Structure formats: structure tokens, C-alpha cells
Amino acid sequence: MRKTKFSLVSSLIATSLSIFVCKIDLTTTKTSIPEVSKAKASTKLFNATAVATTDYELIWSDEFNSNGGFDSTKWSYADRGTVAWNKYMTSLPAYASQDGSNLVLRMDNAVVAGDPVAYHAGRVKSMGKFSMTYGKVGVRAKFTQGRGSWPAIWMMPEPATAYGGWPACGEIDIMEHVNNESVMYHTIHNSSVTNANGGSTASKAATYNTTDYNLYTMIWSPNDIRFYVNNVLQYTYARVSGGGTQQWPFDVPFYLI
């Protein structure tokens, strides 16, 4: 009987990532439509029916418009850990590289000499190079679906010991997708919403364009964290009065993954 080797290839492709901070006090009641672009053009990110928010200023970005490796002044390879979602990370350049207009993160089950793990996946992080507290993150990206895949754009605190270990330290999942589902998720983790199995009650499914790029945006203020897909508000996680750091550990710098 002839044996057929199963081949899995999945990818997350990002064309741009931009970080903004408010030009004015985050607690102000002034509202206007923020402007954003790859440089300083007047393209509107949100329309008036989607969100009214404060003015922003670009402080950090990456257009991923080179060939070969990523910008090492902004990113580094993720470390391989021991927990299930982290044990297949690799620093092989083929799994995290730029193609001239995108950052491409790959996952597959190819055999790699000297590395016996069943799968290899690329992941980059800005830890130690960029972190932020409050502001707006916008990522234009697309990904392939596949059984066993879990593409995500997310944030963790720096240092990781802020308010204790996970989930007490907090986690902001701007976008995550699992397997072949037709929806993606916005998710918050902390001590008050994350259960013993790692699931969270602060999570919202949202539809997205499954065949093209989508714009994923997160706006983080001292009062709430808001998530958007293609300029439309999908989910708001609000700070609760008296909830303490168990409910709101989101007042320290977070880095991007």
C-alpha cells in the first residue's frame, strides 16, 4: 500500500503595522476622526458612524517593504517554550521573512534536520524594542485557514512579571483565528475572565474577509479597550470601577507579537 505524506502549510501575512498615541489628554471629551496612512497622507481610518475618537500621532510603524529578514531593530524571533502553543516556534529565516511588501509568517510540518519537532512556525515580537501604554494599533493582514493553525496578532506586558504571571499579568488579543472557522476572535485575558483551562469569558467572534487583507485595529485607553475589523467596532472591554488589577492589569507597557 502506497503511503502519502500529509503536508500542512499555513501563513499569516501582514503588509503594515502602525502605532499611534493621542495628541491630547486621553480623558478629554473632544472627539474627531483620526487620520492615518503609511506616511502622513490624509486617508481616514475610521468613518463617523464607526467610531468617534481623539486625535492621534504616529509613533512607530513597519511597512514590511524589504526583502529577506525582518527589521531587527524592531523585531526579534520568538523563543521556543515548553507550553503547547509555543513549543514549535523556530528562528529559521524561512518561517519569518519579508517578500518586498509583506511580513510572511509560516507554519508547516516539513522535516528539518537536527530539529525533531513535528511542526515549525514563525513568530516575531517587539519585546525589548518597543512597548506602549494606551494608544491605537492598526495591522493590515491576511492568513490562511487550516486544521491546527492559530494565527494571531496580540500583546503581552513588559515586564512579564507585571501583576504576577499569566493570566494575572493580562493579555490583549487583537486578532486570533483557530483551525477552519469562518470567524476570528478578539479576546482579553486577566484573572477575572480567564478560567482554569485558559479560556476567556471576555471574547467576541467577528466576521472578516476570508480571501483578502483585513484591517485589524485596537484602541486602548485608561477606560476601555476597543476592537475593530475594517473600521467597524466589534467589541469593547470596559474597565470596571473597583475591579482592581484583577480586572484591569492594562496600565503597564505591552509589546507586540
C-alpha positions as CSV (number, residue, x, y, z in Angstrom):
1,M,0.0,0.0,0.0
2,R,1.4,3.3,-1.0
3,K,1.8,5.8,1.8
4,T,1.0,9.5,1.2
5,K,2.8,12.1,3.4
6,F,0.4,14.7,4.8
7,S,1.6,18.3,4.2
8,L,0.5,21.3,6.1
9,V,1.3,24.9,5.2
10,S,-0.3,27.9,6.8
11,S,0.7,31.5,6.9
12,L,0.0,34.9,8.4
13,I,0.8,37.8,6.1
14,A,1.0,41.4,7.2
15,T,1.5,44.4,5.0
16,S,1.7,47.2,7.6
17,L,1.6,47.8,11.3
18,S,1.2,51.3,12.8
19,I,1.1,52.5,16.4
20,F,-0.4,55.8,17.4
21,V,-0.8,57.8,20.7
22,C,-3.2,60.6,21.5
23,K,-2.1,64.1,20.9
24,I,-4.3,65.3,23.7
25,D,-5.4,64.0,27.1
26,L,-7.0,60.6,26.8
27,T,-9.7,61.6,29.3
28,T,-10.9,64.5,27.2
29,T,-14.4,64.6,25.8
30,K,-13.3,66.1,22.4
31,T,-14.0,63.8,19.5
32,S,-12.9,63.8,15.9
33,I,-11.9,61.4,13.2
34,P,-8.3,60.2,13.4
35,E,-6.2,60.3,10.2
36,V,-3.7,57.6,9.4
37,S,-1.6,56.5,6.5
38,K,1.7,54.9,5.7
39,A,3.3,58.3,5.9
40,K,1.3,61.5,6.6
41,A,-1.4,61.4,3.9
42,S,-5.0,62.4,4.7
43,T,-6.6,58.9,4.4
44,K,-9.3,58.5,7.0
45,L,-9.0,55.3,9.1
46,F,-12.5,55.4,10.6
47,N,-15.7,56.9,9.4
48,A,-18.0,58.9,11.6
49,T,-20.5,56.0,12.1
50,A,-17.9,53.5,13.1
51,V,-16.1,55.4,15.8
52,A,-15.5,58.9,17.2
53,T,-12.2,59.2,19.0
54,T,-9.4,61.6,19.8
55,D,-6.6,62.8,17.5
56,Y,-3.6,60.5,17.2
57,E,0.1,60.9,16.3
58,L,2.1,58.1,14.6
59,I,5.0,57.0,16.9
60,W,6.1,53.6,15.5
61,S,5.4,51.6,12.3
62,D,6.7,48.9,10.0
63,E,5.6,48.7,6.3
64,F,7.5,45.4,5.8
65,N,8.6,46.6,2.3
66,S,12.1,45.0,2.3
67,N,13.3,41.6,1.0
68,G,14.7,38.9,3.3
69,G,14.8,39.1,7.0
70,F,12.7,41.5,9.2
71,D,13.9,44.7,10.7
72,S,16.0,43.5,13.7
73,T,15.8,47.0,15.3
74,K,12.0,46.5,15.7
75,W,11.6,42.7,16.0
76,S,13.2,39.5,17.2
77,Y,12.3,35.9,16.8
78,A,10.0,34.4,19.5
79,D,11.6,32.0,21.8
80,R,10.7,28.3,21.9
81,G,9.0,27.5,25.1
82,T,7.6,24.4,26.6
83,V,3.8,25.1,26.7
84,A,1.7,23.7,23.8
85,W,1.2,26.9,21.9
86,N,4.9,27.8,22.0
87,K,6.9,24.6,21.5
88,Y,7.0,24.7,17.7
89,M,8.4,28.2,17.3
90,T,11.6,28.4,15.2
91,S,14.2,31.1,14.3
92,L,14.7,29.7,10.8
93,P,14.5,32.7,8.4
94,A,12.2,30.8,6.0
95,Y,9.4,31.0,8.6
96,A,9.6,34.7,9.3
97,S,10.7,36.9,6.4
98,Q,9.7,39.8,4.1
99,D,8.9,39.5,0.5
100,G,9.2,43.1,-0.5
101,S,5.7,44.1,0.5
102,N,4.7,41.8,3.4
103,L,6.0,40.1,6.5
104,V,5.2,36.4,6.0
105,L,5.0,34.1,9.0
106,R,4.7,30.4,8.0
107,M,3.8,27.1,9.7
108,D,4.3,23.7,8.2
109,N,5.2,20.1,9.1
110,A,8.3,19.9,6.9
111,V,11.2,17.8,8.2
112,V,14.0,20.0,9.5
113,A,17.4,18.3,10.0
114,G,18.5,18.4,13.6
115,D,15.1,19.6,14.9
116,P,12.8,16.7,15.7
117,V,9.6,18.6,16.4
118,A,6.5,17.8,14.3
119,Y,5.8,21.3,13.2
120,H,7.6,24.6,12.7
121,A,6.1,28.0,13.0
122,G,7.4,31.6,12.7
123,R,6.6,34.3,15.2
124,V,8.2,37.7,15.9
125,K,7.9,40.0,18.9
126,S,8.8,43.6,19.7
127,M,9.7,42.8,23.3
128,G,12.7,44.8,24.5
129,K,12.5,47.0,21.4
130,F,9.0,48.6,21.5
131,S,6.2,48.6,24.0
132,M,3.3,51.0,24.7
133,T,0.7,52.0,27.2
134,Y,-2.5,53.4,25.7
135,G,-2.9,54.3,22.1
136,K,-4.0,52.7,18.8
137,V,-2.6,49.7,16.9
138,G,-3.5,49.1,13.3
139,V,-2.5,46.0,11.3
140,R,-3.4,45.1,7.8
141,A,-3.1,41.4,7.4
142,K,-4.5,38.2,5.9
143,F,-4.0,34.5,6.8
144,T,-4.8,31.0,5.5
145,Q,-7.1,28.7,7.3
146,G,-6.1,25.2,8.3
147,R,-6.6,22.5,10.9
148,G,-4.2,23.0,13.7
149,S,-3.4,26.6,12.8
150,W,-3.7,29.5,15.2
151,P,-2.6,32.8,13.6
152,A,-2.8,35.8,16.0
153,I,-1.8,39.4,16.5
154,W,-1.6,40.0,20.2
155,M,0.1,41.9,23.1
156,M,1.7,40.9,26.4
157,P,3.1,43.1,29.2
158,E,6.7,44.1,29.6
159,P,8.0,43.0,32.1
160,A,6.1,39.7,32.0
161,T,6.0,39.7,35.8
162,A,3.7,42.8,35.9
163,Y,1.0,41.8,38.4
164,G,2.2,38.3,38.5
165,G,2.3,35.5,35.9
166,W,-0.3,34.7,33.3
167,P,-3.2,35.4,33.2
168,A,-2.9,37.9,36.1
169,C,-0.5,40.0,34.0
170,G,-3.1,40.5,31.3
171,E,-3.1,39.7,27.5
172,I,-4.7,41.6,24.6
173,D,-5.6,39.5,21.6
174,I,-6.2,42.0,18.7
175,M,-7.0,39.1,16.4
176,E,-6.8,35.3,16.6
177,H,-8.2,32.6,14.4
178,V,-8.5,28.9,15.0
179,N,-8.5,26.0,12.5
180,N,-11.0,26.4,9.7
181,E,-13.5,28.6,11.4
182,S,-15.3,31.3,9.4
183,V,-14.9,33.9,12.2
184,M,-11.9,35.3,14.1
185,Y,-11.8,36.5,17.7
186,H,-11.0,39.5,19.9
187,T,-10.0,38.3,23.4
188,I,-8.9,39.7,26.7
189,H,-7.2,37.7,29.4
190,N,-6.8,38.5,33.1
191,S,-7.5,37.0,36.5
192,S,-11.2,37.8,36.4
193,V,-12.2,36.5,33.0
194,T,-9.7,33.6,32.3
195,N,-10.7,30.1,33.5
196,A,-8.5,27.2,34.6
197,N,-8.5,25.8,31.1
198,G,-7.1,29.1,29.6
199,G,-10.4,30.1,28.0
200,S,-11.8,33.6,28.5
201,T,-15.3,35.0,29.0
202,A,-14.1,38.3,27.5
203,S,-14.1,37.2,23.9
204,K,-16.1,38.2,20.8
205,A,-16.3,36.4,17.5
206,A,-16.3,38.6,14.4
207,T,-16.6,38.0,10.7
208,Y,-13.8,39.0,8.3
209,N,-12.9,38.8,4.6
210,T,-11.6,35.3,4.3
211,T,-9.9,35.8,0.9
212,D,-8.3,39.2,1.2
213,Y,-6.5,41.5,3.6
214,N,-8.4,42.9,6.6
215,L,-7.6,45.9,8.8
216,Y,-7.4,45.0,12.5
217,T,-7.4,47.9,14.9
218,M,-7.2,48.1,18.7
219,I,-7.8,51.4,20.6
220,W,-6.6,51.2,24.2
221,S,-7.4,54.0,26.8
222,P,-7.5,54.1,30.6
223,N,-11.2,53.4,30.4
224,D,-11.6,50.6,27.8
225,I,-10.1,48.5,25.0
226,R,-11.9,48.6,21.7
227,F,-11.5,46.2,18.8
228,Y,-12.3,46.9,15.1
229,V,-12.3,44.9,11.9
230,N,-12.3,47.0,8.7
231,N,-13.2,50.2,10.6
232,V,-16.3,48.7,12.3
233,L,-16.4,48.4,16.1
234,Q,-16.7,44.7,17.1
235,Y,-16.1,44.5,20.8
236,T,-15.4,46.8,23.8
237,Y,-13.9,45.6,27.0
238,A,-14.6,48.2,29.7
239,R,-12.7,49.0,32.9
240,V,-14.9,48.3,35.9
241,S,-14.9,50.7,38.9
242,G,-13.5,48.8,41.9
243,G,-12.3,45.9,39.7
244,G,-8.7,46.5,40.7
245,T,-5.7,44.9,38.8
246,Q,-7.5,41.6,38.6
247,Q,-10.0,43.1,36.1
248,W,-7.7,45.8,34.7
249,P,-3.9,45.0,34.6
250,F,-3.8,47.1,31.5
251,D,-1.9,50.2,32.8
252,V,1.6,49.0,32.1
253,P,3.6,48.8,28.8
254,F,2.6,45.9,26.4
255,Y,4.7,44.7,23.5
256,L,3.5,43.2,20.1
257,I,3.6,39.6,19.0
